[in-house]
Amino acid sequence: MKRELVEEMKASYQMSERRACMDLAFPRSVIRYRSVADPQIALRMRLRELAAARVGYGYRRLHILLWCEVWQVNHKRVYRLYREEGLSMRQKPPRRRRACL
């Protein structure tokens, strides 16, 4: 979002990146940063396949299934990818307590 804001200022006001960042009080390193993290595409696809085959499984069970296969991944990474892929399970409705008679 910050990158788009700086690009918009540069285009509309004909100013340099340095000046736009200074006016918006953003460090230039934030604007120029490019992530070098591995997107884990193969793991994401396998996680999606397992979640589609086993709908009632949460990320913990899927992590165990992945662990039994060749994927030696951390549970925190599985949880992060599970959330990013939008695979969260349906929330159960709360059970209402009945008043005692």
N, C-alpha and C positions, 0 to 999 in steps of 0.2 A: 504494500500500500504506500509506503514511504517513497519507494522508487517511482511509482506512477505520479505521485504528487510533485516530485522534483522534476520529472520529465515534462509534466504539464506546465510548471512554472518556466522551465527553459524555453518551451515552445511559445507560450503566450507572451512572455515578457522579453524574449530574445536575450536571455542572460546565461552566463556560464553555469556549469554544474557547481563549481566552488561557491559562487555567489548565491545560488538557489539554496544550497545546503546551509550556508551561513545565515541566510534570512529565515529559514525554517528551523534553525538550531538543531540540525541533524549532522552527525559526523559523516564525512564522506566515505569512511570505511563501511558504514552500514549500507550506503547506497551502492557501492561497488562490489559488495560481497557476493560471491557465487558459491553455492553449496557444492561440496565435493562428496557428499554422503552417497553411498550406494543405495539406489532405490529399492533393492530387494524384490525385484519383479517376480522371479521364480517362486520365492517364498510366499509372496502375496497371492499368486495364482493358486498355489497348492492350498493355502489357508482358505481361500474362497471356495475351492472344490470341496474340501472337507466340511466346511460350514454348510454348503448346499446339500451334501449327502446326509449330514447329521444335524438336522435343524435344531434339535433340543440341546445341543452341546454348546457350552460356553467356551471362553478362551482358555480356561484351565484344562478342560478335557482335550481341546484341540491341541494345546501345547504338548500334552502327553502323547497324543497320536503322532504329532510331528517328531517328538523325541524318539519314539519307537521306530520311525522311519530314519532316513539318513540325516535329517535336519537336527543338528545339535545347537539349538537356539535358546536364548534366555527367555524366561517367561515374561519379562518386562518388554522385550522386543515384540513378542507375540501379542501382548495386550495392546501395544501402540499400533501395530499394523491392523489388528482386529478392529480397533476404534476408527482408524483412518479409512478402512474399507467399508465402514458402516454396517458391520455384521453383528451389532449388539443384539442380544436376545430381547424378546418381548418381556416387558415388566409385568409381573403378576399383580392383579388388583389387590389392594389391601383387604384383609378379612375384617369385617366389622365386628366389634364386640357387642354382644347382646347384654342388655341389663339383666341381672339376676332377679328372679321373681321371689 
